[in-house]
Amino acid sequence: MNALLTQINELYGLQLHSHEKVTKGFLSENHILTQDDKKYFLKKYRFDNKERIEEIHLVKKYFAQGGIPVILPIINKKQETFFLFNGGFFALFPFIDEKQLGRGSFTNTAITSMGKMLGQIHLLGKDATLQIKEKFKPWNKEKTLEKIDAIESEINKKPKLNDFDRLALDSIKTKKRLTLSNSITYEDLNLPSDHLIHGDYLDQNVFFGDDDKVSHVFDFEKTNYSPRMYELFRSLMYGFLSGNISKEDIDKAKLYLNSYIKVYPISKDETRRGLWLFYTKSIHGVWVESEHYLKNNDRVDVFLLNDFRRIQYLSEHFQELENQLL
């Protein structure tokens, strides 16, 4: 770490002397760096694709210039926004000391602000012409079933199943059943990938001010061209309808949706197709199970239970939820 600090000090003209690893985050490796009483945030990108990082930083700049409060990387002496060290790419950011809110601590003001901010991002994304290669990936029934079989095979190799194994087995069996019964194609929904989106607009990627309004947006690593409806419902579902879903959760989800619509209107038909898009994409998704059993990555295990509960809820209450949201 000392060699990395030395390079940063040379590149940015700083005198950083201490670091603290950020424990939050499941796929990234980040640090808080200190110079006297001033702090900086050091991000290590989890991939080594230079062109992709350039795209991400271009997207951040585009949205910031459009008025979105994006946390931008600091430009170094080489007039670059990131740098290479020991085979990894890093970027330095200002440290933002503001609060984050999660499920259970969202006020109506925070929900409204988050919904409106996503609407503003999508309005800007509608007119974007940036050359970004990443695009929304529709589901593929055959590939999903192949992956499910591979995961199930790995689970069955174990002489004794633990609680996570049993949950994962229930999850992939449920998804297999729903995938096999699904006849909807991406083309059926007529929701083209025509908006540049944040890609991971969730509570953990947003800071709030003391007034509970969104003050900063960050982490654009999943930015791509996509149907705006997919990000809207992904954000809504992950933020308010994960786990054991109550009437209060539904009310918050509806407030979020209506706040977005006030900024960027949606017809009821498009909203309905957007809900179907999220649901159909979800039943074909086995990211957590794949990471755990096929890539030996258990850092994402914490997401499985809520993912399973959400799929169960949607498969059993889809029409009811649709009626409540619309």
Number of C-alpha atoms within 10 A of each C-alpha: 8 11 10 12 17 14 16 21 15 13 16 16 11 14 14 19 13 15 19 12 12 14 10 10 11 12 11 13 16 20 17 18 22 18 13 10 5 10 18 18 21 23 20 20 19 13 12 13 11 14 10 17 20 15 20 19 17 16 25 25 16 17 21 16 11 15 11 20 18 21 18 18 19 16 15 18 11 10 10 13 19 22 17 13 12 7 7 14 18 20 23 23 19 16 15 13 10 12 13 16 17 12 13 9 9 17 15 14 14 20 27 21 20 28 26 22 22 27 22 19 23 25 19 18 24 17 11 18 10 13 10 18 11 14 17 16 12 14 18 14 17 12 11 20 19 11 20 23 15 15 21 18 12 13 17 13 9 10 6 9 13 9 8 14 19 12 16 24 19 13 22 24 15 16 24 19 12 16 23 14 9 13 10 12 15 16 9 10 14 13 17 14 18 18 22 27 31 27 21 18 26 21 21 16 14 21 21 20 14 9 9 20 19 25 21 16 25 18 20 20 19 15 23 25 25 23 22 25 24 23 21 24 20 21 23 23 20 17 22 23 24 21 16 10 13 11 8 11 18 18 14 20 23 18 19 25 25 19 21 24 17 12 17 16 13 16 10 11 10 14 20 17 18 24 23 21 25 17 21 22 18 19 28 25 20 20 13 20 28 16 16 17 18 13 10 10 15 13 13 15 15 12 13 18 15 15 22 20 17 22 22 17 17 19 16 11 11 16 10 10 14 14 9 12 17 13
